[in-house]
């Protein structure tokens, strides 16, 4: 579950307690010695993980584009009435 922040200050504090991994690009806690997402992965497995993330983001973007296009078409149809 994604936490809801009440203030920008809380969000920035949470962000300052995290580190961006140079290898996989994900955030992890400063208190951890290394990134838990990619530390145990080989280079091949890491490449596969990053490709899956990229494909997911591309499909999400396409879905948003199709949804926005459908809403725009609906809006035009309603304005034409």
C-alpha positions as CSV (number, residue, x, y, z in Angstrom):
1,X,0.0,0.0,0.0
2,X,1.3,3.4,-0.9
3,X,1.4,5.8,2.1
4,X,-0.5,9.0,1.9
5,X,1.6,12.0,3.0
6,X,-0.2,14.8,4.8
7,X,2.5,17.4,4.1
8,X,5.2,18.1,1.7
9,X,7.6,18.1,4.6
10,X,6.7,14.5,5.5
11,X,7.2,13.5,1.9
12,X,10.6,15.1,1.7
13,X,11.7,13.6,5.0
14,X,10.7,10.1,3.8
15,X,12.6,10.7,0.6
16,X,15.7,11.9,2.4
17,X,15.8,8.5,4.3
18,X,16.2,6.7,1.0
19,X,19.0,6.1,-1.5
20,X,18.7,5.7,-5.3
21,X,20.4,2.5,-6.4
22,X,23.0,3.0,-9.2
23,X,22.4,-0.5,-10.5
24,X,18.6,-0.8,-10.8
25,X,17.4,2.7,-10.2
26,X,15.0,1.8,-7.4
27,X,14.9,3.5,-3.9
28,X,16.0,1.6,-0.8
29,X,16.5,2.6,2.9
30,X,19.8,4.2,3.9
31,X,19.9,1.8,6.8
32,X,20.4,-1.1,4.5
33,X,23.9,-2.1,3.4
34,X,22.9,-2.6,-0.3
35,X,19.9,-2.6,-2.5
36,X,17.5,-5.4,-1.6
37,X,16.0,-5.3,-5.1
38,X,19.0,-6.1,-7.2
39,X,21.8,-7.2,-4.8
40,X,21.2,-10.9,-5.3
41,X,20.5,-10.7,-9.0
42,X,23.0,-11.6,-11.8
43,X,23.5,-9.1,-14.6
44,X,21.2,-11.2,-16.9
45,X,18.4,-11.3,-14.3
46,X,18.8,-7.6,-13.6
47,X,18.5,-6.8,-17.3
48,X,15.3,-8.9,-17.4
49,X,13.9,-7.1,-14.4
50,X,14.6,-3.7,-16.0
51,X,13.1,-4.7,-19.3
52,X,9.9,-5.9,-17.5
53,X,9.7,-2.6,-15.7
54,X,10.2,-0.7,-19.0
55,X,7.5,-2.7,-20.7
56,X,5.1,-2.2,-17.8
57,X,5.6,1.6,-18.0
58,X,5.1,1.6,-21.7
59,X,1.9,-0.3,-21.5
60,X,0.7,1.9,-18.7
61,X,1.4,5.0,-20.9
62,X,-0.5,3.5,-23.8
63,X,-3.4,2.7,-21.6
64,X,-3.5,6.3,-20.3
65,X,-3.3,7.6,-23.9
66,X,-6.2,5.4,-25.0
67,X,-8.2,6.4,-21.9
68,X,-7.6,10.1,-22.5
69,X,-8.5,9.7,-26.2
70,X,-11.8,8.0,-25.3
71,X,-12.7,10.7,-22.8
72,X,-11.8,13.4,-25.3
73,X,-14.0,11.7,-27.9
74,X,-16.9,11.4,-25.4
75,X,-16.5,15.1,-24.5
76,X,-16.6,16.1,-28.2
77,X,-19.7,13.9,-28.6
78,X,-21.4,15.5,-25.6
79,X,-20.6,19.0,-26.8
80,X,-22.0,18.3,-30.3
81,X,-25.4,17.5,-28.7
